[in-house]
């Protein structure tokens, strides 16, 4: 069969590449044309546009690149009609992909969506476009089924791709001694700092985390460096405090850490899978006004995936004005000093992970897609 796939970000490239591999395993005649990146290209097929030419985030980047966005739409529409796929598979990236879903539907092309847009958190009205233009939605969080059910739209939960990534990560047998030796670190217990991946969030959160580190002289704090950011950015964020930064070793660092201070996002789920107790810390611009905006626009009770999946507080979330060196430090101290508190959090992790199922998300999704397409 012929598959046209659109992934507009690095994470989409990763998850789509795994889906492509499993589609090939189940369909020997699979042919791909796609918008994506190197990981998808490695699976074969024709790369039409790299996600680096598509990933415009924020109001002003979008405004300044409207001409490029229009050209990307025109290219996608033209190539979709030329390729005549059995299905258009969209991977997250809703601003672009929901418009492509509408175009495909108008031209009689079946539309599958792999990894739902986060319309359960904001821009909920997009659910009506999903219902109208998407034939099948393959979701990765169990709570998404309940969200879509409220709109009378059945979805297919296939598990979570992050579980696959973590289950097959390298260096799982690495010891604490091996980790600190390869990174020239002293023999002191580790606290991992995951300050986010974007420049602005790192600049807002890291100064708080750096100040927290001064309260715990018996521990060494180590930053998990985001691959897209520089050592200089971290140096600026930590000020006069000197904290080592390791790049490309986030999972290794979490595995060897006694606790972690984590910016909200997928990292909270990754930390839970590795079974490291955590404090979730997040700050946006505009101070208390930012809290009001969040409360008005974001339609979910928690900001961390761990708590969202559980439907209750498993990890402490310190957001905006509540994210201070004192509050973060107090919560970290509780994790380090109260064994029953740690054990309760780890028990919550086990509950969350059980609800996500085991590895095999892409395999399950690909199998369902092939079955649905061959039954048409």
FIPATI-946893 format. One line per 4 residues: number of its first residue (from 1); for each residue x, y, z of C-alpha. Coordinates in pm, 1 decimal. Layout:
! FIPATI-946893
NUM	X,Y,Z ~ ...
! end
This chain:
! FIPATI-946893
1	0.0,0.0,0.0 ~ 96.4,363.2,-41.4 ~ 141.1,582.4,266.7 ~ 174.0,962.1,271.4
5	297.5,1074.4,615.9 ~ 335.4,1424.7,761.5 ~ 547.1,1487.1,1072.3 ~ 643.3,1847.6,1138.3
9	874.4,1819.4,1439.2 ~ 1172.8,1618.3,1565.3 ~ 957.0,1406.6,1795.3 ~ 719.3,1335.4,1507.7
13	1011.2,1224.0,1291.6 ~ 1114.6,978.2,1564.0 ~ 769.1,831.8,1623.5 ~ 679.8,822.1,1253.6
17	1003.1,638.3,1171.7 ~ 909.6,361.1,1414.3 ~ 560.7,345.7,1265.2 ~ 709.8,317.5,915.4
21	932.9,30.5,1026.1 ~ 632.8,-157.5,1162.2 ~ 421.2,-81.4,855.0 ~ 697.2,-237.0,641.4
25	700.7,-541.8,866.8 ~ 328.6,-591.2,813.2 ~ 305.8,-474.2,452.1 ~ 581.1,-592.4,215.1
29	451.1,-361.6,-56.9 ~ 463.9,-45.7,159.2 ~ 569.8,268.7,-27.5 ~ 623.2,599.4,154.2
33	624.6,967.0,65.7 ~ 656.0,1205.5,356.3 ~ 730.4,1533.2,526.7 ~ 969.4,1452.2,812.5
37	1337.8,1407.6,886.7 ~ 1644.4,1185.7,875.1 ~ 1494.6,908.5,1087.3 ~ 1201.6,866.9,851.8
41	1431.4,890.0,550.1 ~ 1636.8,602.5,692.2 ~ 1326.6,382.2,663.2 ~ 1303.8,448.5,289.5
45	1072.1,639.3,61.0 ~ 1073.0,998.6,-59.4 ~ 1139.1,1290.7,176.6 ~ 960.0,1594.0,33.7
49	1026.0,1850.1,307.2 ~ 1241.3,1842.7,620.5 ~ 1067.5,1932.3,946.4 ~ 1332.8,2201.6,1009.1
53	1160.1,2399.1,732.0 ~ 822.2,2356.4,901.1 ~ 868.3,2388.3,1278.7 ~ 761.0,2748.8,1340.4
57	641.3,2794.5,1700.2 ~ 498.7,3107.5,1859.1 ~ 304.5,3399.1,1716.0 ~ 587.5,3601.9,1564.2
61	780.6,3312.0,1404.1 ~ 455.4,3204.0,1239.2 ~ 378.0,3557.0,1114.6 ~ 730.8,3608.4,980.0
65	723.3,3273.1,798.0 ~ 371.1,3277.7,655.5 ~ 505.5,3265.0,298.9 ~ 702.2,2947.4,379.0
69	403.1,2790.3,550.2 ~ 185.5,2861.0,245.0 ~ 446.9,2705.7,15.4 ~ 457.9,2398.6,239.0
73	80.8,2360.8,214.8 ~ 86.5,2396.2,-162.7 ~ 364.2,2137.4,-190.7 ~ 187.6,1894.0,40.4
77	-142.8,1925.3,-144.7 ~ 21.2,1888.1,-485.1 ~ 229.7,1584.0,-388.2 ~ -61.6,1420.2,-205.6
81	-271.5,1426.5,-522.9 ~ 21.0,1309.3,-738.1 ~ 111.5,1020.4,-505.3 ~ -248.5,896.3,-468.8
85	-192.8,720.4,-135.5 ~ -412.8,458.8,24.6 ~ -399.8,673.6,337.8 ~ -266.6,1004.2,468.8
89	-109.3,950.8,812.3 ~ -75.6,1265.6,1023.9 ~ 156.0,1279.4,1327.3 ~ 61.3,1542.6,1591.1
93	149.6,1895.5,1452.7 ~ -217.6,2008.4,1442.1 ~ -193.2,2355.4,1289.1 ~ -66.9,2212.6,962.0
97	-206.1,1862.0,979.1 ~ -570.3,1940.4,1045.6 ~ -575.3,2159.9,735.9 ~ -422.1,1872.3,539.9
101	-685.4,1637.8,681.5 ~ -956.4,1867.4,543.5 ~ -788.3,1878.8,201.6 ~ -742.3,1500.9,188.0
105	-1102.2,1436.2,290.2 ~ -1227.9,1672.0,20.4 ~ -1031.5,1469.4,-233.6 ~ -1150.5,1129.0,-120.0
109	-831.4,1024.5,59.4 ~ -857.6,828.9,384.6 ~ -704.7,1006.9,687.7 ~ -543.1,843.8,991.6
113	-404.0,1048.1,1282.1 ~ -121.9,895.7,1488.3 ~ -61.4,1076.7,1819.6 ~ -352.2,1307.7,1887.5
117	-303.0,1683.0,1900.6 ~ -326.4,1805.2,2260.9 ~ -672.1,1947.3,2204.5 ~ -769.3,1807.9,2544.2
121	-544.2,2079.6,2692.1 ~ -614.6,2378.8,2470.2 ~ -794.3,2473.8,2147.1 ~ -1059.9,2216.2,2228.6
125	-1276.5,2336.3,1939.2 ~ -1037.8,2155.2,1705.9 ~ -1213.5,1834.3,1808.5 ~ -1488.2,1920.7,1560.4
129	-1235.3,1922.6,1274.3 ~ -1103.5,1588.7,1393.6 ~ -1454.0,1441.1,1391.0 ~ -1524.0,1578.6,1045.2
133	-1198.4,1507.2,863.4 ~ -1014.2,1223.5,1044.1 ~ -1129.1,867.8,976.8 ~ -929.5,702.2,1257.6
137	-747.1,850.6,1556.7 ~ -470.8,645.1,1723.9 ~ -405.4,783.1,2073.0 ~ -116.7,737.1,2317.8
141	-275.1,833.9,2652.6 ~ -565.7,648.6,2814.1 ~ -737.6,971.1,2926.5 ~ -771.3,1077.2,2560.7
145	-1033.8,806.9,2510.1 ~ -1255.0,970.6,2774.2 ~ -1196.9,1314.4,2626.4 ~ -1307.0,1210.9,2278.0
149	-1594.5,1006.7,2416.2 ~ -1751.6,1330.9,2541.1 ~ -1772.8,1436.0,2175.1 ~ -1905.5,1098.7,2058.2
153	-1585.0,1021.7,1867.5 ~ -1434.2,674.1,1926.7 ~ -1053.9,647.9,1918.5 ~ -800.9,365.1,1933.4
157	-555.2,368.4,2225.5 ~ -232.5,194.1,2114.2 ~ 1.7,256.4,2407.1 ~ 273.6,516.6,2439.7
161	584.8,551.9,2217.4 ~ 787.6,690.9,2509.0 ~ 759.4,349.7,2674.2 ~ 915.5,193.1,2364.0
165	1202.5,442.4,2365.2 ~ 1280.3,382.0,2729.6 ~ 1246.0,4.9,2715.7 ~ 1509.7,-10.4,2441.9
169	1741.5,264.3,2566.1 ~ 2115.8,191.2,2578.4 ~ 2331.9,167.7,2893.9 ~ 2060.0,19.5,3113.9
173	2320.2,-190.2,3291.5 ~ 2556.5,99.9,3354.3 ~ 2666.1,141.5,3716.5 ~ 2689.9,462.7,3915.8
177	3068.9,431.2,3914.2 ~ 3084.5,390.8,3538.4 ~ 2859.6,692.8,3484.6 ~ 3054.8,931.9,3706.9
181	3388.9,814.1,3568.4 ~ 3292.6,870.3,3206.4 ~ 3170.7,1221.2,3295.0 ~ 3456.5,1310.4,3535.4
185	3217.4,1360.5,3827.8 ~ 3293.3,1315.5,4199.3 ~ 3153.3,1026.8,4402.7 ~ 2855.7,1209.0,4549.8
189	2485.0,1121.8,4511.0 ~ 2329.7,1279.7,4203.5 ~ 2032.5,1510.8,4155.6 ~ 1929.0,1542.9,3789.4
193	1817.6,1880.6,3653.0 ~ 1594.2,1864.7,3344.6 ~ 1527.3,2229.3,3269.6 ~ 1341.2,2182.4,2941.7
197	1452.5,2187.5,2580.0 ~ 1361.8,2537.5,2462.3 ~ 1583.1,2839.1,2517.8 ~ 1323.8,3055.4,2693.5
201	1207.6,2788.5,2937.5 ~ 1568.0,2707.4,3030.2 ~ 1636.7,3076.3,3094.8 ~ 1332.9,3099.7,3322.9
205	1371.8,2774.8,3516.8 ~ 1746.1,2714.7,3550.0 ~ 1821.9,3010.6,3781.7 ~ 1568.5,2869.0,4030.1
209	1718.3,2520.6,4011.7 ~ 2072.5,2653.0,4043.6 ~ 1980.9,2831.7,4365.5 ~ 1818.7,2515.3,4500.4
213	2145.4,2326.5,4449.5 ~ 2317.8,2548.8,4707.1 ~ 2093.3,2406.1,4980.8 ~ 2216.7,2049.5,4932.0
217	2596.6,2034.4,4964.8 ~ 2594.8,1657.8,5017.7 ~ 2460.1,1605.6,4664.4 ~ 2595.3,1695.2,4322.7
221	2351.4,1850.5,4078.6 ~ 2398.3,1771.2,3707.4 ~ 2209.5,1925.8,3415.4 ~ 2076.6,1710.4,3133.8
225	2168.4,1927.6,2836.9 ~ 1916.8,1957.9,2552.9 ~ 2084.9,1867.4,2221.6 ~ 1958.4,2183.4,2053.2
229	2111.1,2415.9,2315.1 ~ 2463.9,2531.8,2395.6 ~ 2687.7,2509.9,2698.8 ~ 2689.1,2890.0,2702.7
233	2312.3,2907.3,2755.3 ~ 2340.7,2685.6,3064.2 ~ 2634.4,2887.7,3194.8 ~ 2426.1,3204.2,3170.5
237	2128.7,3040.5,3341.1 ~ 2318.8,2910.8,3641.8 ~ 2493.7,3243.5,3708.7 ~ 2781.1,3212.6,3958.6
241	2680.7,2857.9,4051.7 ~ 2885.4,2594.0,3871.0 ~ 2683.4,2288.6,3768.4 ~ 2810.6,2023.3,3524.5
245	2615.1,1971.3,3202.8 ~ 2602.5,1636.9,3022.4 ~ 2461.6,1611.8,2670.9 ~ 2303.4,1305.5,2513.8
249	2280.5,1118.6,2845.4 ~ 1944.3,1219.0,2993.7 ~ 1826.6,863.6,3057.3 ~ 2166.8,760.2,3194.5
253	2165.7,1056.7,3431.3 ~ 1812.9,988.4,3554.1 ~ 1898.1,623.1,3610.7 ~ 2184.6,714.0,3842.7
257	2008.7,999.2,4026.2 ~ 1851.2,994.4,4371.6 ~ 1594.5,1252.9,4260.6 ~ 1522.1,1490.7,3974.5
261	1393.8,1844.1,3924.4 ~ 1200.4,1831.9,3599.4 ~ 1037.1,2084.7,3370.2 ~ 687.7,1973.7,3273.3
265	645.6,1769.6,2956.4 ~ 733.4,1423.7,2833.3 ~ 1034.6,1433.2,3066.4 ~ 803.5,1381.1,3364.3
269	686.2,1050.1,3216.3 ~ 1042.1,949.1,3126.1 ~ 1151.2,1017.9,3482.9 ~ 864.9,809.0,3616.3
273	953.3,516.6,3390.4 ~ 1312.8,520.4,3515.3 ~ 1168.2,528.5,3870.1 ~ 1339.9,845.2,3988.7
277	1139.0,1059.1,4236.1 ~ 1082.1,1407.7,4098.3 ~ 963.9,1760.9,4155.1 ~ 789.6,1920.0,3856.1
281	894.2,2282.9,3810.0 ~ 764.6,2521.4,3547.1 ~ 760.8,2892.5,3481.6 ~ 626.1,3099.4,3192.9
285	647.8,3470.1,3126.9 ~ 423.8,3734.9,3288.4 ~ 432.4,3621.7,3651.9 ~ 89.1,3590.9,3814.5
289	-68.6,3703.2,3487.7 ~ 82.0,3389.4,3331.8 ~ -98.8,3181.3,3594.3 ~ -428.4,3350.5,3507.0
293	-371.6,3292.5,3134.3 ~ -289.7,2926.9,3200.0 ~ -607.6,2885.0,3406.1 ~ -818.4,3047.8,3134.3
297	-673.7,2870.2,2831.3 ~ -554.1,2530.7,2949.6 ~ -843.4,2297.4,3020.4 ~ -663.8,2033.6,3227.8
301	-616.1,1999.8,3604.8 ~ -242.2,1919.9,3595.8 ~ 63.5,2021.8,3394.4 ~ 261.6,1696.2,3422.7
305	182.6,1383.5,3224.9 ~ 230.6,1167.8,3534.1 ~ -54.5,1338.1,3718.4 ~ -271.4,1371.0,3407.8
309	-254.2,998.9,3339.5 ~ -317.0,911.0,3704.8 ~ -599.9,1161.1,3735.3 ~ -460.2,1272.9,4072.0
313	-143.5,1418.0,4221.3 ~ 144.1,1169.0,4216.1 ~ 421.9,1428.0,4190.0 ~ 425.9,1781.9,4324.0
317	377.1,2047.7,4056.5 ~ 524.5,2390.0,4129.6 ~ 405.1,2632.0,3863.2 ~ 479.1,2999.9,3808.2
321	489.9,3202.7,4134.1 ~ 487.9,2876.4,4331.1 ~ 810.1,2767.5,4160.1 ~ 1071.6,2932.9,4383.7
325	1404.5,2813.7,4526.8 ~ 1234.6,2773.9,4865.1 ~ 933.2,2571.1,4748.5 ~ 1136.6,2350.5,4514.2
329	1401.6,2299.7,4780.6 ~ 1144.5,2205.9,5044.4 ~ 985.6,1947.2,4816.2 ~ 1324.0,1803.3,4720.9
333	1416.5,1780.7,5088.3 ~ 1096.5,1586.8,5152.7 ~ 1180.1,1339.1,4875.3 ~ 1532.4,1290.5,5009.7
337	1447.0,1263.5,5377.2 ~ 1106.8,1091.4,5394.6 ~ 1124.9,729.8,5276.5 ~ 748.1,674.8,5296.4
341	693.5,981.9,5077.1 ~ 934.4,843.2,4816.5 ~ 769.4,502.3,4824.6 ~ 423.7,651.3,4778.6
345	544.3,839.5,4469.9 ~ 707.5,528.4,4324.9 ~ 386.8,330.7,4383.0 ~ 204.8,601.9,4188.4
349	455.3,563.0,3906.3 ~ 378.1,191.3,3886.8 ~ 7.1,268.2,3857.5 ~ 67.0,516.7,3576.1
353	294.5,285.7,3379.0 ~ 53.9,-7.2,3413.2 ~ -220.4,202.9,3252.3 ~ 0.5,270.7,2947.9
357	64.1,-93.7,2868.1 ~ 400.7,-235.3,2767.8 ~ 625.7,-158.6,2471.1 ~ 490.6,-207.7,2119.9
361	298.7,113.2,2050.9 ~ 413.1,151.3,1689.2 ~ 363.0,-219.3,1623.5 ~ 6.6,-207.5,1754.1
365	-72.7,108.3,1559.2 ~ 71.1,-27.7,1234.1 ~ -115.8,-355.8,1272.7 ~ -445.7,-176.4,1323.0
369	-381.8,56.1,1029.1 ~ -304.3,-230.3,791.7 ~ -611.3,-421.5,910.4 ~ -837.6,-119.2,861.8
373	-697.9,-49.6,515.1 ~ -723.2,-407.6,393.7 ~ -1080.2,-436.1,520.4 ~ -1195.7,-135.4,316.8
! end
